[in-house]
Amino acid sequence: MHEILYELREHSLGLNCGMWDYSASFVNKFGHRSEFVLPDRKKYVSMDRRFLKSYMNLVVQTCHQRGCHATGGMAANVLPSTSHPDKRKEVISNVCRAKLSEIQAGADGFMVFDLDLLQPVQALFREHTQGPNQLHVMRKDVVVTAADLLGIPSGGVTLPGLQHNIAVGV
């Protein structure tokens, strides 16, 4: 990551830490090796898993060491219509829970797909941070090993999970 930031120093303000970005890179690099097959992503692959949590912590630490922003991943959720208030609240709650985890890791911001999510996540960021970013959060507590970044979450691979992964990828 240091090398990426150095090479892009004239063109980039930081790095994005997206779950699917890392997972796609992971599959691209190791997909041909059976010991690195990821389990069903909807059930077993999330940012609270060791390999993705380690990735997030390392991105924040590396970016902040270089004075760059580290953004959390994309909240790709689409809010249900206002005629379904319970479903809408559930989506907002899930997104805010995920974004709070990123804030606590030191992320400087995040992306949302549905513009109606901006207000709740901006309010969350303001509530849990001091200032427009967290560049001061240096994450000196973070020590990430190769084993941390390569530890596959346990869980099964199913035909519906594989079909979902293909549908998302296409």
BELDANOR-V803392 format. One record per residue. N is the residue number from 1. RES is the residue in three letters. PHI is phi as a letter, one per 30 degrees, with the letter a starting at -180 (none if undefined). OMEGA is omega in whole degrees, -180 to 180 (999 if undefined). D_LAST is the distance of its C-alpha to the last C-alpha in whole Angstrom. Layout:
<<N;RES;PHI;OMEGA;D_LAST> <N;RES;PHI;OMEGA;D_LAST>>
//
This chain:
<<1;MET;none;177;28> <2;HIS;e;-179;31> <3;GLU;d;179;30> <4;ILE;d;-180;27> <5;LEU;d;179;29> <6;TYR;d;-178;32> <7;GLU;d;-178;30> <8;LEU;c;-172;29> <9;ARG;e;180;32> <10;GLU;d;-171;33> <11;HIS;b;-173;29> <12;SER;b;176;28> <13;LEU;c;-179;29> <14;GLY;l;-178;28> <15;LEU;b;174;25> <16;ASN;c;-180;22> <17;CYS;c;-178;22> <18;GLY;c;180;18> <19;MET;e;-176;17> <20;TRP;d;176;14> <21;ASP;d;-179;15> <22;TYR;d;180;17> <23;SER;d;179;15> <24;ALA;d;177;13> <25;SER;d;179;16> <26;PHE;d;180;17> <27;VAL;d;179;15> <28;ASN;d;-178;15> <29;LYS;d;-171;19> <30;PHE;c;-173;19> <31;GLY;e;180;17> <32;HIS;d;-178;19> <33;ARG;c;-175;22> <34;SER;d;-179;22> <35;GLU;d;180;24> <36;PHE;c;177;21> <37;VAL;d;179;19> <38;LEU;d;177;18> <39;PRO;d;179;19> <40;ASP;e;-173;17> <41;ARG;d;-179;15> <42;LYS;d;-176;17> <43;LYS;c;-167;20> <44;TYR;b;-176;21> <45;VAL;c;179;19> <46;SER;a;-176;21> <47;MET;d;176;23> <48;ASP;d;176;26> <49;ARG;d;-172;25> <50;ARG;e;-174;27> <51;PHE;d;179;25> <52;LEU;d;176;23> <53;LYS;d;177;26> <54;SER;d;177;28> <55;TYR;e;179;25> <56;MET;d;-180;26> <57;ASN;d;180;29> <58;LEU;d;177;29> <59;VAL;d;180;27> <60;VAL;d;-179;30> <61;GLN;e;-177;33> <62;THR;d;-180;32> <63;CYS;d;-176;31> <64;HIS;d;174;34> <65;GLN;d;-178;36> <66;ARG;c;179;35> <67;GLY;i;-179;36> <68;CYS;c;178;32> <69;HIS;d;173;30> <70;ALA;c;-180;28> <71;THR;c;176;25> <72;GLY;d;-177;23> <73;GLY;d;180;20> <74;MET;d;168;18> <75;ALA;d;-173;19> <76;ALA;d;-179;16> <77;ASN;d;172;18> <78;VAL;c;-179;19> <79;LEU;d;172;23> <80;PRO;d;-179;24> <81;SER;d;-180;26> <82;THR;d;176;30> <83;SER;d;176;31> <84;HIS;b;-173;29> <85;PRO;d;-179;31> <86;ASP;d;178;31> <87;LYS;d;179;27> <88;ARG;d;178;27> <89;LYS;d;-180;29> <90;GLU;d;179;27> <91;VAL;d;180;24> <92;ILE;d;179;27> <93;SER;d;180;28> <94;ASN;d;179;25> <95;VAL;d;-179;24> <96;CYS;d;177;28> <97;ARG;d;179;28> <98;ALA;d;-179;25> <99;LYS;d;176;26> <100;LEU;d;177;30> <101;SER;d;178;29> <102;GLU;d;177;27> <103;ILE;d;-179;31> <104;GLN;d;177;33> <105;ALA;d;179;31> <106;GLY;j;-179;32> <107;ALA;d;-178;29> <108;ASP;c;-180;30> <109;GLY;l;180;28> <110;PHE;a;-179;24> <111;MET;c;174;22> <112;VAL;b;178;21> <113;PHE;d;-178;18> <114;ASP;d;-177;21> <115;LEU;d;177;24> <116;ASP;d;176;26> <117;LEU;d;-178;26> <118;LEU;e;-176;27> <119;GLN;e;-179;31> <120;PRO;d;-178;30> <121;VAL;d;175;29> <122;GLN;d;177;31> <123;ALA;d;178;34> <124;LEU;d;180;33> <125;PHE;d;-180;33> <126;ARG;d;-178;36> <127;GLU;d;-172;38> <128;HIS;c;179;37> <129;THR;b;174;37> <130;GLN;b;178;40> <131;GLY;j;-174;39> <132;PRO;d;179;36> <133;ASN;a;179;34> <134;GLN;b;-180;35> <135;LEU;e;179;36> <136;HIS;d;179;39> <137;VAL;d;-172;37> <138;MET;d;178;38> <139;ARG;h;177;36> <140;LYS;d;178;39> <141;ASP;d;-173;39> <142;VAL;d;171;35> <143;VAL;b;-177;36> <144;VAL;c;179;32> <145;THR;c;175;32> <146;ALA;e;179;30> <147;ALA;d;178;30> <148;ASP;d;-176;29> <149;LEU;d;-176;26> <150;LEU;c;-179;25> <151;GLY;d;-178;26> <152;ILE;d;174;23> <153;PRO;d;177;24> <154;SER;d;-179;25> <155;GLY;l;-174;23> <156;GLY;c;172;22> <157;VAL;c;-178;19> <158;THR;b;177;18> <159;LEU;d;177;16> <160;PRO;d;177;15> <161;GLY;d;177;14> <162;LEU;d;178;12> <163;GLN;d;178;11> <164;HIS;d;180;10> <165;ASN;d;179;9> <166;ILE;d;-180;6> <167;ALA;d;179;5> <168;VAL;d;-179;6> <169;GLY;d;-178;4> <170;VAL;c;999;0>>
//
